[in-house]
């Protein structure tokens, strides 16, 4: 098993939700960590733990971000972290995998499956190795206690229950960072 560390500058945790049933609002989390252990010969043995600073939510609109941090949504005062911990990895085809795990939001833990594409491993500019992954999932926010909403006069809701999650990860093999090579 190799240990890989997050390259924060080349990674993103993003989400989108329908607003008023007619538009899509996108956001991201600016602070997160990922710990990955992987066996290139047996990718099904991989283990990942991701920790997201819930207060780092950013939709580009400060008033909305403040509401998302409040008790109506993430309640960051009492639940500062969103955590994903893998429980299994299953190859679907080629470089496509299902990474199953437990997602905890607001203290509520539910299963989640991330459809993940392994982008490959390359030599990076520091002479070490970098790897990339893209992952997608859809969740129902109410399953995690994110139930705040407003009924619209025209029918429907202000905020859709379905949230699309998209993750782009670039990781660096830990052996480089131990010697300071991956720090640039």
C-alpha positions in Angstrom: 0.0 0.0 0.0 1.2 3.5 -0.9 0.2 6.6 1.0 -0.9 9.6 -1.0 -1.5 13.1 0.1 -3.8 15.8 -1.2 -2.5 18.4 -3.7 -4.9 21.1 -2.6 -4.0 23.5 -5.4 -5.3 21.0 -8.0 -8.3 19.6 -6.2 -11.9 20.6 -5.7 -15.0 19.6 -3.8 -18.0 21.1 -5.6 -21.8 20.8 -5.4 -24.9 22.1 -7.2 -28.6 22.4 -6.4 -31.7 23.6 -8.3 -33.0 27.0 -7.0 -36.7 27.9 -7.4 -37.0 24.9 -9.7 -35.6 27.0 -12.6 -31.8 27.6 -12.1 -28.8 25.9 -10.7 -26.6 27.3 -7.9 -23.1 26.0 -7.7 -20.7 26.0 -4.7 -17.6 24.5 -3.4 -15.7 23.9 -0.1 -12.4 25.7 0.0 -10.8 23.7 2.9 -10.6 19.9 3.0 -8.1 17.1 3.5 -7.9 13.6 2.0 -5.9 10.7 3.2 -5.6 7.9 0.6 -3.9 4.5 0.9 -3.8 2.6 -2.4 -2.4 -0.6 -3.8 -1.8 -0.2 -7.6 -1.9 -3.9 -8.1 -5.2 -4.3 -6.1 -7.1 -1.0 -6.3 -10.1 -2.6 -4.6 -8.0 -2.5 -1.3 -7.8 1.3 -1.4 -8.9 3.3 1.7 -9.8 7.0 1.7 -10.9 9.5 4.4 -11.9 13.0 3.4 -12.6 15.8 5.9 -14.3 19.0 4.8 -14.4 22.2 6.8 -18.1 22.9 6.5 -17.5 26.6 7.3 -15.5 26.9 4.1 -18.6 26.7 1.9 -18.4 29.2 -0.9 -21.2 29.8 -3.4 -19.9 33.3 -4.4 -22.7 35.0 -2.5 -21.8 35.8 1.2 -25.4 36.1 2.4 -26.2 32.6 1.0 -23.0 31.2 2.4 -23.9 32.6 5.9 -27.3 30.9 5.7 -25.6 27.6 4.6 -23.3 27.8 7.7 -26.3 28.4 10.0 -28.4 25.9 11.9 -30.8 25.8 9.0 -28.2 23.9 7.0 -24.7 22.8 8.0 -24.8 24.2 11.6 -21.1 24.7 11.5 -21.0 25.8 15.1 -22.0 22.3 16.3 -20.9 20.3 13.3 -17.7 21.8 11.9 -16.7 18.8 9.7 -18.2 16.8 6.9 -16.5 13.4 6.7 -16.4 10.7 4.1 -14.8 7.4 5.0 -14.7 4.6 2.4 -15.9 1.1 3.2 -15.3 -0.6 -0.1 -14.0 -0.1 -3.7 -15.4 -2.0 -6.6 -14.1 -1.9 -10.2 -16.9 -1.3 -12.6 -15.0 -1.3 -15.9 -11.5 -0.2 -16.9 -10.6 2.9 -14.8 -14.2 3.3 -13.4 -14.9 2.4 -9.8 -17.6 2.6 -7.2 -16.2 3.9 -4.0 -18.7 3.2 -1.2 -18.5 4.7 2.2 -20.1 6.6 5.0 -20.8 10.3 4.7 -21.4 12.3 7.9 -23.1 15.7 7.7 -24.5 17.4 10.8 -23.7 14.3 12.9 -25.9 12.1 10.6 -24.0 9.2 8.9 -25.5 7.6 5.8 -24.0 5.4 3.0 -22.8 7.1 -0.2 -21.5 5.7 -3.4 -19.1 7.8 -5.5 -18.8 6.9 -9.2 -15.1 7.4 -9.5 -12.8 7.6 -12.6 -9.1 7.0 -12.0 -7.3 9.4 -14.3 -3.9 7.8 -14.0 -0.5 8.3 -12.4 2.2 10.5 -13.9 5.6 11.8 -13.1 5.2 15.3 -11.7 7.6 18.2 -12.1 9.4 17.4 -8.9 10.3 13.9 -10.2 7.8 12.1 -7.9 4.4 10.7 -8.8 1.0 12.3 -8.9 -2.4 10.6 -9.4 -5.8 12.0 -10.3 -9.4 11.0 -9.7 -12.8 12.4 -10.6 -15.9 11.4 -8.6 -19.6 12.1 -8.8 -22.7 11.4 -6.6 -26.2 12.6 -6.0 -27.6 12.9 -2.5 -30.9 13.8 -1.0 -30.0 16.5 1.5 -32.9 15.8 3.7 -31.4 12.3 4.5 -28.7 14.3 6.5 -31.1 16.6 8.3 -30.8 19.5 5.8 -34.5 20.1 5.6 -34.9 23.9 5.6 -37.0 25.0 2.6 -39.7 27.4 1.5 -42.7 26.4 -0.6 -43.1 28.4 -3.8 -46.4 30.0 -4.7 -46.1 28.5 -8.1 -45.5 25.1 -6.7 -42.3 23.3 -5.8 -39.6 24.4 -3.5 -37.0 27.1 -3.1 -34.1 24.6 -2.8 -34.2 21.2 -4.4 -33.7 18.1 -2.2 -31.3 16.5 -4.8 -27.7 17.8 -4.5 -25.1 16.9 -7.1 -21.6 16.4 -5.8 -18.4 16.5 -7.9 -14.9 15.9 -6.7 -11.6 16.4 -8.5 -8.6 15.1 -6.7 -4.9 15.3 -7.4 -2.8 13.4 -4.9 1.0 13.2 -4.5 2.8 10.0 -3.4 3.7 10.6 0.3 7.4 9.5 -0.2 8.0 12.9 -2.0 6.4 15.0 0.7 8.5 13.3 3.4 11.6 14.7 1.7 10.0 18.0 0.9 10.0 17.4 -2.8 6.2 17.7 -3.2 5.9 21.0 -1.3 6.1 23.2 -4.4 
